[in-house]
């Protein structure tokens, strides 16, 4: 039909390469998760407390960055 199936042979070099790639992948996952945790800890350490607003509280809003459009 225009193609032939590859033979199922074992290649020692390919197996070693695949094993090494899996090891590197696992090491990268561990290192990235540690870096993520360090960044999360640093961000949480420097995070400001949130202001607790309730329904009915009066607040001042700045409109300096808003563009106004007059509708007629």
C-alpha positions in Angstrom: 0.0 0.0 0.0 2.9 2.4 -0.5 4.7 1.9 2.9 6.3 -0.8 4.9 6.3 -1.2 8.6 9.5 -0.9 10.5 11.0 -3.9 12.1 10.6 -4.1 15.9 14.3 -4.3 16.7 16.0 -3.1 19.9 18.7 -0.4 19.5 20.8 0.0 22.6 21.8 3.6 21.8 18.1 4.6 21.3 17.1 3.0 24.6 19.9 4.8 26.5 19.0 8.1 24.9 15.3 7.6 25.8 16.2 6.7 29.4 18.5 9.7 29.7 15.8 12.0 28.3 13.3 10.7 30.8 15.8 11.3 33.6 16.4 14.8 32.5 12.7 15.5 32.2 12.1 14.3 35.8 15.0 16.4 37.1 13.6 19.5 35.2 10.2 18.9 36.8 11.7 18.8 40.3 13.8 21.9 39.7 10.9 23.9 38.2 8.5 23.0 41.0 11.1 24.1 43.6 11.6 27.4 41.7 7.8 27.8 41.5 7.5 27.3 45.2 10.3 29.8 45.9 8.7 32.4 43.7 5.3 31.8 45.4 6.9 32.2 48.8 8.6 35.4 47.8 5.5 36.9 46.3 3.4 36.0 49.3 6.0 37.5 51.6 5.8 40.9 49.8 2.1 40.8 49.2 0.0 43.7 50.7 -3.0 43.0 52.8 -6.3 43.5 51.0 -8.7 46.2 51.9 -12.0 44.9 53.1 -14.8 46.7 51.4 -18.4 46.1 52.3 -21.6 46.8 50.3 -22.6 50.4 50.9 -19.0 51.7 51.6 -18.2 55.0 49.9 -15.0 54.9 47.8 -13.2 57.4 45.7 -12.3 56.4 42.1 -9.6 57.9 40.0 -10.6 58.6 36.4 -7.3 60.0 35.2 -6.6 57.0 33.0 -10.1 56.8 31.5 -11.1 58.4 28.3 -14.3 60.2 28.3 -16.7 60.3 25.3 -19.6 62.7 25.2 -22.8 61.2 23.9 -25.4 63.6 22.5 
